[in-house]
């Protein structure tokens, strides 16, 4: 599999989402941090190029890649980081070389269980603060307010792994376990000591999930200063996902299936 430079397949919606998430005042990313992707076909996606700024995204700062060959690299114990680098490197007829993000394996793994349309990976300061704490694994385990639960759903925590092949493997392993348990993919994946991955069928949903994750981190940090976090217990939220009105609102705001 060879990554391709095909800006004609990069949508205006993906570019706009990427630029919005890259706005400095939102503090989701700085410099060349973060990456986004969108399905072009069920097995093909456009993903941000390595080293490019989200705020200044254009059709030329994305690479086209295929899901299945990247999943094959994740699942092949003999595959190396060099194999991944080769798979992510695209060259056009004029000799221009562009490499897809080193975290493209996360974008491929996110689609291992279904055609998630948008994936947005950012590094919000307040969220990373919690994910770098001693309580990282359980920081978001229980919701603290109902709107958070509606947008973020049941989040998935993935422990830290070196970006690239190692992260792709750990991400897929934990995603497999989540799908086995809940029968669906998560809206929000929390990467220990790293950042977040928002998964949605709409650009607006991926943005909403990213921003709600930031608010949720700030609420938790504020609650700690006020004496501690009082999360909603499981009994309180047990029927939320069975309620038609909850599912409908979640679908509209987070871009999930109603």
C-alpha positions as a Markdown table, in Angstrom:
| # | Residue | x | y | z |
|---|---|---|---|---|
| 1 | Unk | 0.0 | 0.0 | 0.0 |
| 2 | Unk | 1.2 | 3.4 | -0.9 |
| 3 | Unk | -0.1 | 6.7 | 0.6 |
| 4 | Unk | -1.3 | 9.1 | -2.1 |
| 5 | Unk | -1.3 | 12.8 | -2.7 |
| 6 | Unk | -4.8 | 13.4 | -4.0 |
| 7 | Unk | -6.1 | 16.8 | -2.7 |
| 8 | Unk | -9.2 | 16.5 | -4.9 |
| 9 | Unk | -10.5 | 13.9 | -2.4 |
| 10 | Unk | -10.1 | 16.2 | 0.6 |
| 11 | Unk | -13.5 | 17.7 | 1.6 |
| 12 | Unk | -14.1 | 21.3 | 2.5 |
| 13 | Unk | -15.8 | 20.0 | 5.7 |
| 14 | Unk | -12.6 | 18.2 | 6.8 |
| 15 | Unk | -10.5 | 21.3 | 6.2 |
| 16 | Unk | -13.0 | 23.5 | 8.1 |
| 17 | Unk | -13.1 | 21.1 | 11.0 |
| 18 | Unk | -9.4 | 20.9 | 11.2 |
| 19 | Unk | -9.0 | 24.7 | 11.2 |
| 20 | Unk | -11.6 | 25.2 | 13.9 |
| 21 | Unk | -9.9 | 22.7 | 16.1 |
| 22 | Unk | -6.6 | 24.3 | 15.5 |
| 23 | Unk | -7.7 | 27.8 | 16.6 |
| 24 | Unk | -5.1 | 29.0 | 19.2 |
| 25 | Unk | -7.8 | 30.4 | 21.6 |
| 26 | Unk | -9.3 | 26.9 | 22.0 |
| 27 | Unk | -6.0 | 25.5 | 23.4 |
| 28 | Unk | -6.6 | 22.1 | 21.8 |
| 29 | Unk | -3.3 | 22.0 | 19.9 |
| 30 | Unk | -0.2 | 24.2 | 19.2 |
| 31 | Unk | 2.4 | 24.1 | 16.5 |
| 32 | Unk | 2.0 | 20.9 | 14.4 |
| 33 | Unk | 0.2 | 19.0 | 17.1 |
| 34 | Unk | -3.0 | 17.0 | 16.4 |
| 35 | Unk | -4.5 | 15.5 | 13.3 |
| 36 | Unk | -7.9 | 14.8 | 11.7 |
| 37 | Unk | -9.3 | 12.4 | 9.2 |
| 38 | Unk | -12.4 | 11.7 | 7.1 |
| 39 | Unk | -13.5 | 8.6 | 5.2 |
| 40 | Unk | -13.4 | 9.1 | 1.5 |
| 41 | Unk | -14.8 | 5.7 | 0.8 |
| 42 | Unk | -15.5 | 2.9 | 3.3 |
| 43 | Unk | -12.0 | 1.7 | 3.2 |
| 44 | Unk | -10.1 | 4.9 | 2.3 |
| 45 | Unk | -9.5 | 8.1 | 4.4 |
| 46 | Unk | -7.9 | 11.5 | 4.1 |
| 47 | Unk | -5.6 | 12.2 | 7.1 |
| 48 | Unk | -3.5 | 15.3 | 8.0 |
| 49 | Unk | 0.1 | 15.3 | 6.9 |
| 50 | Unk | 2.9 | 15.1 | 9.4 |
| 51 | Unk | 4.4 | 18.4 | 10.5 |
| 52 | Unk | 1.5 | 20.6 | 9.2 |
| 53 | Unk | -0.5 | 23.0 | 11.3 |
| 54 | Unk | -4.2 | 22.3 | 11.9 |
| 55 | Unk | -5.0 | 26.0 | 11.9 |
| 56 | Unk | -3.6 | 26.4 | 8.4 |
| 57 | Unk | -5.0 | 23.2 | 7.0 |
| 58 | Unk | -5.6 | 23.0 | 3.2 |
| 59 | Unk | -6.3 | 20.2 | 0.7 |
| 60 | Unk | -2.5 | 20.0 | 0.2 |
| 61 | Unk | -1.9 | 19.2 | 3.8 |
| 62 | Unk | -3.7 | 15.9 | 3.7 |
| 63 | Unk | -2.7 | 12.4 | 2.5 |
| 64 | Unk | -5.0 | 9.6 | 1.2 |
| 65 | Unk | -4.5 | 6.2 | 2.9 |
| 66 | Unk | -6.3 | 2.9 | 3.1 |
| 67 | Unk | -7.7 | 1.3 | 6.2 |
| 68 | Unk | -7.0 | -2.4 | 5.7 |
| 69 | Unk | -3.3 | -2.2 | 4.8 |
| 70 | Unk | -2.7 | -0.1 | 7.9 |
| 71 | Unk | -4.6 | -2.5 | 10.1 |
| 72 | Unk | -2.5 | -5.3 | 8.6 |
| 73 | Unk | 0.6 | -3.5 | 9.8 |
| 74 | Unk | -0.8 | -3.1 | 13.3 |
| 75 | Unk | -1.7 | -6.8 | 13.5 |
| 76 | Unk | 1.6 | -8.1 | 12.0 |
| 77 | Unk | 4.0 | -8.7 | 14.9 |
| 78 | Unk | 6.9 | -8.7 | 12.4 |
| 79 | Unk | 6.1 | -5.2 | 11.1 |
| 80 | Unk | 8.5 | -2.4 | 12.1 |
| 81 | Unk | 8.3 | 1.4 | 12.4 |
| 82 | Unk | 10.2 | 1.6 | 9.1 |
| 83 | Unk | 7.4 | -0.4 | 7.5 |
| 84 | Unk | 4.9 | 2.1 | 8.8 |
| 85 | Unk | 7.0 | 5.1 | 7.6 |
| 86 | Unk | 7.2 | 3.6 | 4.1 |
| 87 | Unk | 3.4 | 3.0 | 4.1 |
| 88 | Unk | 2.7 | 6.6 | 5.1 |
| 89 | Unk | 5.0 | 8.3 | 2.6 |
| 90 | Unk | 3.4 | 9.6 | -0.5 |
| 91 | Unk | 5.2 | 11.0 | -3.6 |
| 92 | Unk | 3.5 | 12.6 | -6.6 |
| 93 | Unk | 4.6 | 12.7 | -10.3 |
| 94 | Unk | 6.7 | 15.9 | -9.7 |
| 95 | Unk | 8.6 | 14.2 | -6.9 |
| 96 | Unk | 6.9 | 16.1 | -4.0 |
| 97 | Unk | 7.0 | 14.0 | -0.9 |
| 98 | Unk | 4.4 | 14.2 | 1.8 |
| 99 | Unk | 4.1 | 11.9 | 4.8 |
| 100 | Unk | 0.8 | 11.1 | 6.6 |
| 101 | Unk | 0.7 | 11.7 | 10.3 |
| 102 | Unk | 2.7 | 9.3 | 12.5 |
| 103 | Unk | -0.7 | 8.7 | 14.3 |
| 104 | Unk | -2.4 | 7.5 | 11.1 |
| 105 | Unk | -2.6 | 4.1 | 12.7 |
| 106 | Unk | -5.0 | 5.5 | 15.3 |
| 107 | Unk | -7.2 | 6.8 | 12.5 |
| 108 | Unk | -7.1 | 3.4 | 10.8 |
| 109 | Unk | -7.8 | 1.5 | 14.1 |
| 110 | Unk | -10.7 | 3.8 | 14.9 |
| 111 | Unk | -12.4 | 2.3 | 11.8 |
| 112 | Unk | -11.6 | -1.3 | 12.5 |
| 113 | Unk | -15.1 | -2.0 | 13.7 |
| 114 | Unk | -17.1 | 0.2 | 11.3 |
| 115 | Unk | -16.9 | 3.2 | 9.0 |
| 116 | Unk | -16.5 | 6.1 | 11.4 |
| 117 | Unk | -16.6 | 9.2 | 9.2 |
| 118 | Unk | -14.6 | 11.7 | 11.2 |
| 119 | Unk | -11.7 | 11.2 | 13.7 |
| 120 | Unk | -10.1 | 14.2 | 15.5 |
| 121 | Unk | -7.0 | 13.8 | 17.6 |
| 122 | Unk | -6.0 | 16.8 | 19.8 |
| 123 | Unk | -3.9 | 17.5 | 22.9 |
| 124 | Unk | -6.1 | 19.9 | 25.1 |
| 125 | Unk | -4.0 | 21.2 | 28.0 |
| 126 | Unk | -6.6 | 20.7 | 30.7 |
| 127 | Unk | -7.4 | 17.1 | 29.5 |
| 128 | Unk | -3.7 | 16.2 | 29.2 |
| 129 | Unk | -3.2 | 17.5 | 32.8 |
| 130 | Unk | -5.7 | 14.9 | 34.1 |
| 131 | Unk | -4.3 | 12.2 | 31.8 |
| 132 | Unk | -0.9 | 12.9 | 33.1 |
| 133 | Unk | -2.0 | 12.6 | 36.7 |
| 134 | Unk | -1.8 | 9.6 | 39.1 |
| 135 | Unk | -5.6 | 9.2 | 38.6 |
| 136 | Unk | -5.5 | 9.3 | 34.8 |
| 137 | Unk | -7.0 | 5.9 | 34.2 |
| 138 | Unk | -10.1 | 6.7 | 36.3 |
| 139 | Unk | -10.4 | 10.4 | 35.8 |
| 140 | Unk | -13.2 | 10.2 | 33.3 |
| 141 | Unk | -14.5 | 6.8 | 34.3 |
| 142 | Unk | -17.8 | 8.2 | 35.7 |
| 143 | Unk | -19.7 | 11.2 | 34.4 |
| 144 | Unk | -20.1 | 14.2 | 36.6 |
| 145 | Unk | -23.0 | 15.9 | 34.8 |
| 146 | Unk | -25.7 | 14.6 | 32.4 |
| 147 | Unk | -24.8 | 16.7 | 29.3 |
| 148 | Unk | -21.2 | 15.4 | 29.5 |
| 149 | Unk | -22.6 | 11.8 | 29.4 |
| 150 | Unk | -24.8 | 12.7 | 26.5 |
| 151 | Unk | -22.0 | 14.0 | 24.3 |
| 152 | Unk | -19.1 | 11.8 | 25.4 |
| 153 | Unk | -20.9 | 8.6 | 26.2 |
| 154 | Unk | -18.7 | 5.9 | 27.8 |
| 155 | Unk | -15.2 | 7.0 | 27.2 |
| 156 | Unk | -12.3 | 4.5 | 26.6 |
| 157 | Unk | -8.9 | 5.0 | 28.4 |
| 158 | Unk | -5.8 | 3.8 | 26.6 |
| 159 | Unk | -2.5 | 3.8 | 28.5 |
| 160 | Unk | 0.5 | 5.7 | 27.1 |
| 161 | Unk | 2.3 | 4.2 | 24.2 |
| 162 | Unk | 4.9 | 5.7 | 21.9 |
| 163 | Unk | 3.2 | 7.3 | 18.9 |
| 164 | Unk | 3.4 | 5.3 | 15.8 |
| 165 | Unk | 3.3 | 1.5 | 15.6 |
| 166 | Unk | 3.3 | 0.9 | 19.4 |
| 167 | Unk | 0.4 | 3.3 | 19.9 |
| 168 | Unk | -1.6 | 1.8 | 17.0 |
| 169 | Unk | -1.3 | -1.7 | 18.5 |
| 170 | Unk | -2.3 | -0.6 | 22.0 |
| 171 | Unk | -5.1 | 1.5 | 20.7 |
| 172 | Unk | -6.6 | -1.3 | 18.7 |
| 173 | Unk | -6.2 | -3.8 | 21.5 |
| 174 | Unk | -8.2 | -1.6 | 23.9 |
| 175 | Unk | -10.8 | -0.7 | 21.2 |
| 176 | Unk | -11.4 | -4.3 | 20.5 |
| 177 | Unk | -12.1 | -4.9 | 24.2 |
| 178 | Unk | -14.5 | -1.9 | 24.4 |
| 179 | Unk | -16.5 | -3.1 | 21.3 |
| 180 | Unk | -16.7 | -6.6 | 22.8 |
| 181 | Unk | -18.1 | -5.2 | 26.0 |
| 182 | Unk | -20.5 | -2.5 | 24.7 |
| 183 | Unk | -21.2 | -3.6 | 21.1 |
| 184 | Unk | -20.3 | -0.1 | 19.7 |
| 185 | Unk | -17.3 | 2.1 | 19.2 |
| 186 | Unk | -16.7 | 4.9 | 21.8 |
| 187 | Unk | -17.2 | 8.6 | 21.0 |
| 188 | Unk | -14.2 | 9.6 | 23.1 |
| 189 | Unk | -10.8 | 7.8 | 23.6 |
| 190 | Unk | -8.5 | 9.2 | 26.3 |
| 191 | Unk | -4.8 | 8.5 | 25.6 |
| 192 | Unk | -2.8 | 8.5 | 28.8 |
| 193 | Unk | -0.1 | 11.2 | 29.0 |
| 194 | Unk | -1.0 | 12.2 | 25.5 |
| 195 | Unk | -4.5 | 13.6 | 24.4 |
| 196 | Unk | -7.9 | 12.6 | 23.1 |
| 197 | Unk | -9.5 | 11.0 | 20.0 |
| 198 | Unk | -13.0 | 12.1 | 19.1 |
| 199 | Unk | -15.0 | 9.7 | 16.8 |
| 200 | Unk | -18.2 | 10.8 | 15.1 |
| 201 | Unk | -20.2 | 10.5 | 11.9 |
| 202 | Unk | -20.4 | 14.3 | 11.6 |
| 203 | Unk | -17.8 | 17.0 | 11.7 |
| 204 | Unk | -19.9 | 19.0 | 14.1 |
| 205 | Unk | -20.0 | 15.9 | 16.4 |
| 206 | Unk | -16.3 | 15.5 | 16.4 |
| 207 | Unk | -15.9 | 19.1 | 17.3 |
| 208 | Unk | -18.6 | 18.9 | 20.0 |
| 209 | Unk | -16.9 | 15.8 | 21.6 |
| 210 | Unk | -13.5 | 17.5 | 21.6 |
| 211 | Unk | -14.9 | 20.7 | 23.2 |
| 212 | Unk | -17.0 | 18.8 | 25.8 |
| 213 | Unk | -13.9 | 16.8 | 26.8 |
| 214 | Unk | -12.2 | 20.1 | 27.6 |
| 215 | Unk | -15.1 | 21.3 | 29.7 |
| 216 | Unk | -15.3 | 18.0 | 31.5 |
| 217 | Unk | -11.6 | 18.2 | 32.4 |
| 218 | Unk | -12.1 | 21.8 | 33.7 |
| 219 | Unk | -15.1 | 20.7 | 35.8 |
| 220 | Unk | -13.1 | 17.9 | 37.4 |
| 221 | Unk | -10.1 | 20.2 | 38.1 |
| 222 | Unk | -12.4 | 22.8 | 39.6 |
| 223 | Unk | -14.3 | 20.2 | 41.7 |
| 224 | Unk | -11.0 | 19.0 | 43.1 |
| 225 | Unk | -10.3 | 22.6 | 44.3 |
| 226 | Unk | -13.7 | 22.7 | 45.9 |
| 227 | Unk | -13.2 | 19.5 | 47.9 |
| 228 | Unk | -13.4 | 16.7 | 45.5 |
| 229 | Unk | -15.3 | 15.2 | 42.5 |
| 230 | Unk | -18.8 | 13.9 | 43.2 |
| 231 | Unk | -19.5 | 11.8 | 40.1 |
| 232 | Unk | -22.9 | 10.6 | 39.0 |
| 233 | Unk | -23.3 | 7.0 | 40.2 |
| 234 | Unk | -24.1 | 4.1 | 37.9 |
| 235 | Unk | -27.6 | 3.7 | 39.2 |
| 236 | Unk | -28.4 | 7.3 | 38.3 |
| 237 | Unk | -27.2 | 6.9 | 34.7 |
| 238 | Unk | -28.2 | 3.2 | 34.1 |
| 239 | Unk | -31.2 | 4.0 | 31.9 |
| 240 | Unk | -29.8 | 7.0 | 30.0 |
| 241 | Unk | -28.9 | 5.0 | 26.9 |
| 242 | Unk | -32.2 | 3.3 | 26.8 |
| 243 | Unk | -34.2 | 6.5 | 26.7 |
| 244 | Unk | -35.3 | 7.5 | 23.2 |
| 245 | Unk | -35.0 | 11.3 | 23.9 |
| 246 | Unk | -31.4 | 10.8 | 25.3 |
| 247 | Unk | -30.4 | 8.8 | 22.2 |
| 248 | Unk | -31.9 | 11.3 | 19.8 |
| 249 | Unk | -30.2 | 14.3 | 21.4 |
| 250 | Unk | -26.9 | 12.4 | 21.6 |
| 251 | Unk | -27.2 | 11.6 | 17.9 |
| 252 | Unk | -27.9 | 15.2 | 17.0 |
| 253 | Unk | -25.1 | 16.6 | 19.1 |
| 254 | Unk | -22.4 | 14.0 | 19.0 |
| 255 | Unk | -23.0 | 12.5 | 15.6 |
| 256 | Unk | -23.9 | 9.0 | 16.7 |
| 257 | Unk | -26.5 | 6.6 | 15.6 |
| 258 | Unk | -29.9 | 7.3 | 17.4 |
